[in-house]
């Protein structure tokens, strides 16, 4: 069965929709330029609400190791998702929490053959004018990933919606997907109906079919 991450959760209705829909992971964003940004104290309330129902992933951009330590002390996270760092921290950072690494892809040579990360999030390389490394709602050429021999488990992200996720899974061979803007009614505003529709569409899809 396809696994699903709903990222950029920032309120209770969005979180509850993801949990009720059966999402495997929910993502909380700690990047101030994002319309989905959360302060750690607010994020901690949402993370505790999700406990036991979905794993909670904290998204950070180019953080120092101490920033990661401070965040996991303030907010109960199950994993850390990093953008903008090639020198990934060891598992000891964050008391052994798994490290996810976002990989921007524009061509086959961008796909890594090895990684120190526990999980990869593969998404389109952002445009030069983009103000965020992810969450820009832009799809990629999913067929680039079809024959990729991934070194660790991975999720497909970038421009996914309930309408296109089945095709993305079919073309890429992904067995897990990550969505943010594709389940919003406006930037940073999660839409419960779109969340449910996305999860249903993803779960019904067949990789590489």
C-alpha positions as CSV (number, residue, x, y, z in Angstrom):
1,X,0.0,0.0,0.0
2,X,1.2,3.5,-0.8
3,X,2.3,5.5,2.2
4,X,1.4,9.1,2.5
5,X,2.9,12.2,4.2
6,X,0.8,15.4,4.6
7,X,3.3,18.2,5.1
8,X,2.9,21.8,6.2
9,X,0.3,21.0,8.8
10,X,-0.3,24.1,10.9
11,X,-3.7,23.8,12.5
12,X,-6.0,21.3,14.2
13,X,-8.5,20.9,11.3
14,X,-5.7,20.1,8.8
15,X,-4.1,17.7,11.3
16,X,-7.3,15.9,12.2
17,X,-8.1,15.5,8.5
18,X,-4.7,13.9,7.9
19,X,-5.1,11.6,10.9
20,X,-8.7,10.6,10.1
21,X,-7.7,9.9,6.5
22,X,-4.9,7.6,7.7
23,X,-1.8,9.5,6.8
24,X,1.4,7.7,7.8
25,X,3.3,10.9,8.5
26,X,2.5,14.5,9.1
27,X,5.1,17.3,8.5
28,X,5.6,20.4,10.5
29,X,7.6,23.3,8.9
30,X,10.2,25.2,10.8
31,X,11.3,27.6,8.0
32,X,10.2,31.2,8.6
33,X,9.8,32.1,4.9
34,X,7.2,29.4,4.5
35,X,3.5,30.2,4.9
36,X,3.3,26.9,6.8
37,X,5.9,28.0,9.5
38,X,5.3,27.0,13.1
39,X,6.9,28.1,16.3
40,X,8.2,25.1,18.3
41,X,5.7,25.6,21.1
42,X,2.7,25.6,18.7
43,X,4.2,22.7,16.8
44,X,4.6,20.7,20.0
45,X,0.8,20.9,20.6
46,X,0.1,19.5,17.2
47,X,2.8,16.8,17.5
48,X,1.3,15.6,20.8
49,X,-2.2,15.5,19.2
50,X,-0.8,13.3,16.4
51,X,1.1,10.9,18.8
52,X,0.2,7.3,18.3
53,X,-1.7,8.0,15.0
54,X,1.0,9.2,12.6
55,X,4.7,9.8,12.8
56,X,5.7,13.5,13.0
57,X,8.4,14.9,10.8
58,X,10.0,18.3,11.4
59,X,11.2,20.1,8.3
60,X,14.3,22.4,8.6
61,X,16.4,24.4,6.1
62,X,20.2,24.5,6.5
63,X,20.1,24.3,10.3
64,X,23.1,24.1,12.6
65,X,23.4,20.9,14.6
66,X,22.5,22.8,17.8
67,X,19.4,24.2,16.2
68,X,18.3,20.6,15.5
69,X,19.0,19.6,19.2
70,X,17.1,22.6,20.4
71,X,14.1,21.8,18.2
72,X,13.8,18.2,19.3
73,X,14.0,19.2,22.9
74,X,11.1,21.6,22.4
75,X,8.9,19.5,20.1
76,X,8.3,15.7,20.2
77,X,9.4,14.8,16.6
78,X,9.8,11.3,15.2
79,X,12.2,12.4,12.4
80,X,14.0,15.4,11.0
81,X,13.7,16.4,7.3
82,X,16.6,18.6,6.1
83,X,17.0,20.9,3.1
84,X,20.2,22.5,2.1
85,X,22.7,20.3,4.0
86,X,25.0,17.9,2.3
87,X,26.9,17.2,5.6
88,X,24.1,15.4,7.3
89,X,24.2,15.1,11.0
90,X,24.7,11.7,12.6
91,X,21.8,9.8,14.2
92,X,23.0,11.1,17.6
93,X,21.7,14.5,16.7
94,X,18.1,14.5,18.0
95,X,18.7,11.5,20.2
96,X,18.7,9.0,17.4
97,X,15.8,10.3,15.4
98,X,16.0,9.3,11.7
99,X,17.3,11.9,9.3
100,X,15.4,12.5,6.1
101,X,17.1,14.4,3.3
102,X,15.4,16.4,0.5
103,X,17.0,15.9,-2.9
104,X,16.3,18.4,-5.7
105,X,16.1,16.7,-9.1
106,X,16.2,18.1,-12.6
107,X,18.0,15.3,-14.4
108,X,18.9,11.6,-13.8
109,X,22.4,12.5,-12.6
110,X,20.8,14.3,-9.7
111,X,19.5,11.0,-8.2
112,X,22.0,9.8,-5.5
113,X,23.5,6.3,-5.6
114,X,24.3,6.5,-1.9
115,X,23.4,8.6,1.1
116,X,24.0,8.8,4.9
117,X,20.3,9.7,5.3
118,X,17.7,7.2,6.5
119,X,15.1,8.4,4.0
120,X,15.1,10.6,0.9
121,X,12.5,13.0,-0.3
122,X,12.8,13.5,-4.0
123,X,11.3,16.6,-5.6
124,X,11.9,19.1,-8.4
125,X,14.8,21.4,-8.3
126,X,13.3,24.8,-7.4
127,X,13.4,27.7,-9.8
128,X,16.1,30.3,-9.3
129,X,13.4,32.8,-8.3
130,X,11.9,30.5,-5.7
131,X,12.0,31.7,-2.1
132,X,11.6,28.2,-0.6
133,X,13.5,25.0,-1.4
134,X,10.2,23.0,-1.4
135,X,6.5,23.4,-1.2
136,X,6.3,25.3,-4.4
137,X,3.7,23.2,-6.1
138,X,5.8,22.4,-9.1
139,X,5.8,18.8,-10.6
140,X,8.8,17.1,-12.1
141,X,9.3,14.5,-14.9
142,X,8.3,11.5,-12.8
143,X,9.6,9.0,-15.4
144,X,13.2,10.1,-14.4
145,X,12.8,7.9,-11.3
146,X,11.4,4.8,-12.8
147,X,14.6,2.8,-13.1
148,X,16.5,4.5,-10.2
149,X,18.1,2.1,-7.7
150,X,17.4,4.1,-4.5
151,X,19.9,3.5,-1.7
152,X,17.3,4.0,1.0
153,X,13.5,4.3,1.3
154,X,12.2,7.4,-0.5
155,X,9.1,9.6,-1.0
156,X,8.0,11.4,-4.1
157,X,7.1,15.1,-3.6
158,X,6.5,18.2,-5.7
159,X,3.3,19.4,-7.4
160,X,1.3,16.4,-6.4
161,X,-2.5,16.6,-6.2
162,X,-5.4,14.1,-5.9
163,X,-5.8,14.4,-9.6
164,X,-2.2,13.5,-10.6
165,X,-0.9,11.4,-7.8
166,X,-1.9,8.1,-9.3
167,X,-0.1,9.0,-12.6
168,X,3.0,10.1,-10.7
169,X,3.1,6.9,-8.7
170,X,2.7,4.8,-11.9
171,X,5.4,6.7,-13.8
172,X,7.9,6.9,-11.0
173,X,7.4,3.7,-9.2
174,X,7.1,5.5,-5.9
175,X,5.7,3.6,-2.9
176,X,5.4,6.7,-0.7
177,X,4.3,10.3,-1.5
178,X,4.6,13.7,0.2
179,X,2.1,16.6,-0.4
180,X,1.7,20.1,0.9
181,X,0.4,22.8,-1.4
182,X,-1.6,20.3,-3.4
183,X,-4.0,19.9,-0.5
184,X,-4.5,23.6,0.3
185,X,-7.2,26.1,-0.6
186,X,-4.6,28.9,-0.3
187,X,-0.9,29.0,0.6
188,X,-0.6,27.6,4.2
189,X,-4.3,26.7,4.5
190,X,-4.9,23.0,4.5
191,X,-8.3,21.8,3.0
192,X,-9.7,18.7,4.8
193,X,-11.6,17.6,1.8
194,X,-8.5,17.8,-0.4
195,X,-6.5,15.9,2.2
196,X,-9.0,13.1,2.2
197,X,-9.2,13.0,-1.6
198,X,-5.4,12.9,-1.9
199,X,-5.0,10.0,0.5
200,X,-7.8,8.0,-1.2
201,X,-6.2,8.6,-4.6
202,X,-2.7,7.7,-3.5
203,X,-3.8,4.5,-1.7
204,X,-5.7,3.3,-4.8
205,X,-2.6,3.8,-7.1
206,X,-0.3,1.1,-8.2
207,X,3.5,1.8,-8.6
208,X,4.9,1.2,-12.0
209,X,1.6,-0.1,-13.4
